Amino acid sequence: MLCNSELNLFTGAVMNSQVPPWQLLYSLERAGINELSVSGIIAATAGFDDEDKLFLESGDADYVLWTRSLLKPFQLASHLQILQDSYPSLRPEHYALMSSSHNCEALHLQLLHEIMEIGHVTEDQLLCPSAWPGDVCTREKFKLAGQRPQALYHNCSGKHFSYLMSLQAQGKPLNEYTEFNNVEHIRLEQLLSRILRRSESSFLKTTDGCQMPNHAMSVREMATLYRRLAFASGTHEASASADDRVLGIVGNLMHTYPDILGGNNRLDTKIMHGDRTTGSAVKFIAKDGADGLLAIGVLPTERFKNGLGMVIKLSSGYDIRHMEAIAAQILRAIGIQHPMQEELMQNGVSDGIRTDHLKTNFAFKVNQSILSAGGKA
């Protein structure tokens, strides 16, 4: 829950706004009649030396939202060094799971059990709610076998284990890791403060669905976080800051193990698989979040030397069809090819199915002048 001072600030700055933050993002026509309209917010940033600039804003990019699972890579980054120093048997795949919203497929369950063995932690210590696996096939299999929802199956269980193991390594109590004033969350706020240049005390907090503290920030700031994560993932300079070194490790884990980060039928996994499919030199990191959030980071390229970050928020909540269409169009508009674009943009007749009467209208535009000036900082 928000404390009184935070609630007053949040209510005054956000909830009482007279201007709706959402704008139309795209619509779908069938034979000239509008059938579907999707609204939300898009913020996309490019890096220029020491600052980020919006090259795409649709809706209010300064509107404050809860970060939900978009925060997970930064939660892992905040105590990654402690885990690496204290648990040398952990493999990169284990760390990838700790930043995931996993589907609880066979691979995820195997890694969870390995983490428990290495870290000497148990499912009974998890404070996340009991849940069914996110993967439909796994869920139905477990139900037919008479199993019940478990905390281990929750998509955040890997993250929770990382907190338990970090506190255990520091000799601190394990049963208070979801409390707002826990040292773990203070360390996270310090990291966010350095990246976003805000005071640690300025972040609004609430309890996320997994019972862990979650932080609010503007959509623009979320895009900045993922631009920085993408930049760090493509930086190999010895002079890189300590924050960029640890963010680079986390970002590369995401890109290297997309199936661990999400799983079957997950858009963030699909986006990160993109360069494997085409052999493209452009690499991606991506993370989805509850209630309509998707973040994408484009690792540095010759054109965008400091990387790109973008966040999409759908006002009606998460729908993979809408999110995929919007993400594909943003990448197309900035000249980046991805396999999902071809899947979504077939016209005429495909496998005997007519689609020439369908028309998609996108209501946002990329500021190409900022991209042409700023990707080369």
N, C-alpha and C positions, 0 to 999 in steps of 0.2 A: 504493500500500500504506500501511497505518497504521504510524506509528512505534511503538516499544515502549510509550512512556508513554500514547499514545492508545489502543493496543490493550488495555492493562490497564484503562483507564478504561471503554472501550466494553464489554469483556467483563464487568467487574464491575457496571456500571450497567444493562446491557441484556441481554446474552446469557445471564447466569446467573439472570435473573428467574424465580422459581418460578410466577408467575401469567401464563398466556397473555395477550397483549395484545389478542387478537381477541375480538369478540363477534358473535353472529348479527345480521345487518343486515336480511335479508329472506328469505322463503321463498315458493315457488310450489306451490300445490296444484292437482291435476287430479282433479276429481270426488271431493274429500275426502281424497285420498291425497297426502302430501307428496312432491314430485318433485325439488325443488331447494332447497338452502339455501346462502346466501352469507354469509360472515363477513368481518370486517375492522374498521376503525377509522374513525370520523367525528369530526372536531372542527370546530366552527363558532363564530365569535366575532363579537360586536358591539362597536363602539367607544363608550367612555364617557370623554369628556374626555381623560384622560391614560393610559388603560389599556384593555385588551381583556378581555372576559368571555365565557366559554363559554356559549352558549345551547343547544348540542347537543353531547353527548359520548356516543359509543357505542364501547365498547372503551377502551383506555388512551390518552388524548389526550397523555400525557406520554411515550409510547413513542418512542424515537429511531429515525429512519429516514433513509436517504439521500434527498436532495431530488431527485435525477435532473434531468429537464428542467424541473421546477418552478422551478429556480434561474435559468433563462435570462433572464427579464425583468430580474432584478437584476444578472446578469452584464453585460447591455448597459448598464444604468443606471450601473454603476461606471465606465465609460469613455465614456459618451455625449458628454459635453462636449468631450473630446479629439477625437472623431471629427467633431463638428459644427464645431469650430474649424479642423480640419486638412483636411477634405474637403467644401468647400461645395457640390460638385456632387451629393452624396448626397441622394436624395429620401426622404420619409417611408416609401415602400414598401421602400426598401433597408434602412432601420433595422428595419422590421417583420420582414423576413426574417432579420435578425441575431438576433432574439429567438425565432425559430420552431423548430419541429421539422417542417420542411417535407416534403411528399410527393414532391418533385421532379417536379411537374407542369410543363407548358410555361411557365406564369407564373413559377414558382420558378427554373427554369433561365435564363430571360431575365434576371431580376434578378441572379442569381449572376454571369452574364457581365458585366453592367453594373458590378457591384461590383468585379470583377477589373480592368476597364478603368479605372474611376475611381481605385481604390486602388493600381494598379500592383502587384498581387499575383497569384500564379498557383496553379493547382491543385497543382503540385509542392511547394508550401510547406505544404500542409495535412498535419497529423499525425493526422487522423481516419482510421479504416480505410476501405478501399474497400467500397462497398455498392451494392445494387440500389436503384432508386427505390422509395419506399414506395407510390406509386400503382400499383395492379395493372395498369391499362391501359398506363401508361408503361413499366412493367417488362417486360411481355410484348412490347411493341413493340420495345424495345431488344434483348431476347433474340433475337427473330426477325430483327433486323437484324445479329446477330452481335456486338453490343457486349458489353463486359465490365463488371463492377462497377468503380466509380470513387469516389475520395474525394469528388469534387464531388457525387455523388448521395447522400452520407450526409446524414441529416436534420439534422445539426449543422453542416454546412459553412458556413452563413451566420454562425453564432456564431464559428467558427474564423477566418473572414476578418475579423471585427470585432476579434479579438485581434491578428491580424497587423498590421492597419492602425493600431491604437492604438499598438503598440510601434514600428512604423515611424515614426509621427509624432513619437515621443519619442526617436528615434535609438538605440533599444535593439535587442539581438540578436533575430532573429525565430525562430531554431531552438530556443528554449528556452521557448516560451510555454506548454507543458503542464507545466512544472516547478512543484512546490508553492510554492517560494519566489520565484516570479516576481512582479515588482512589480504586475502586473495582478491576481493573486489576493489579494495583500495589500490592494489597494485595495477589492476586493470584501468581504473580511472586515471592513474598517473600516466599510463601509456596513451590513452585516448586524449588526455590533456596535452601531451607533447605533440601528437600528430595534428590535432585540430586547433591548438593554441587557445584553449579555453581553460579556465581554472577548474581544478578537480571538483570543487564544490558546486559547480554550475550544472552538472549533469542531473537531470531528473531520473528517478529510479522507481521501478515498480516490480512486482513479482511476475515472472514469466509463467507460461503454462507448465513448465517443468519444475517450477518452484524456485528457480535460481533468479537472483536479481537481474533485471534488464534495464537498459539505459535508453533514454530518448534523445534524439537529435534530429536536425533537419535533413530532408532528403538530399540536399546539396552536400551536407557533411558526410552522409553515408557514401555518396559517390566519391567524395574526396578520400575516404578511408580505403575504398577499393581501388582507386587510382594509385594510392600510395602502396597498397599491397601488391598490385601488379608491377609497379616500378621496382619495388624491392625484389620481386621474384625474378626480374631480369637483370639485376645488378650484381656484378661479380668483382667490383672494385674493392681493393683492400682498405680504401679510405671510407667505405660505407659506414654509416652510424650504427651504433649497437642496435637501435630499434630496427633499422633497415635489414640488418643481418638476420635478426630473429624473424621478422616479417617475411623475408625472402625464403627462409626455411619453410615456414608455414604455407606460403603461396605455392611453392614448388611441390609440396606434399599434395596440395589440392589438385594441381595440374597433372601430377604423376599418377594419382590414384583416384580418378573420378568415380569409379564404381564403388569405392569405399565411402566417398563423400555423400552419396545418395543411394543410387541403385537403379533397378529396373524402372523404366518409364518416368524417370526424373529429369526435368529439363536442365538443371544445373549440370548433372552428369553428362547429358547429351551435348551441351555446349562445350564442355571441356574435352569431349571426345572429338570435336570437330576437326582439329588439325591432324589427328591420327587418320581420319577418313580420307582427307584430301592431300595430305602431305604438305599442307600450307606451312609457311614459316611463321604465320601469326598464331600466337598461343593465347589461351584464355584461362582465366579462373572464374568461377561462378558459384553463387550460393543463393538458394531460395530461402524464404522466410514465411512464417505463418501469416495468414490474412492478407495475402496479395503482394508479397515483396519478392523481388529478384534483383540481385547485384551481379554485375559482370565487370571484370577487369581485363583489359587488353594489355598483355605484356609489351614492353618497349619494342618498337620496330624502327626501321630506318626513317620512316615518316614521323612516327610518334615516339620520340626518344625517351620521353618520361612516362609513357604509358597513358592509358585512358581508363576512366572509371564511370560507370553508369548504374543508376538504380531506377527500377520501375516499380511503382505502387499502383495496383488496381483498386479502385474505390469499392468495388463489389466483392473483393476477396479473390483468392487464388483460383485461376482457371488456366490450365496449361495451354489450352488452344489459343486463348487471347494473348497470354504472355509470350508464347513462341512466335506468334505473328508479329507482335510489336518488337521483340528483340531482333528478329530477322530483318525487319525493316530498318532499324537503327543501324545495324551493321552494314546493310546494303548502302544506306545513305552516306556512310563514311568510307565506302570503298573497300570494305572487308568482306570476303567471300566466306560462306559457311554452308555446309551441306543442308541444313534445315531450310535454307532459302529456296532451294530447288524443290524440296518436298512441298512447300507451302504455295509456290507460285506457278504451278502447272496450269496452263490455260487451254481452252478448246476441249478436245476429247482425250481422255486418258483411260486406257483399259476399258474402252467402251462406255465410260461414264462422262456425260457432258458437263463441263464446268464453264463454258463460255458465257453463260447468263449470270455468272457470279462476279461481283466486282468489290474489291476491298479499297476503301478510302482511308488513308492515314492523314491525321489532322495535325501532325507536328513536322517541323523542319529543322534540319541541322544548320547551324551557323558555320558555313564553310570558311568564312574569312578568319574566324578564330582558329579553326583547325589548320588552315594553310599557314597562319602566322605562328601558331603555338606548338604544333607538334614537334618543332625542330629547335626547341630551346636548348 
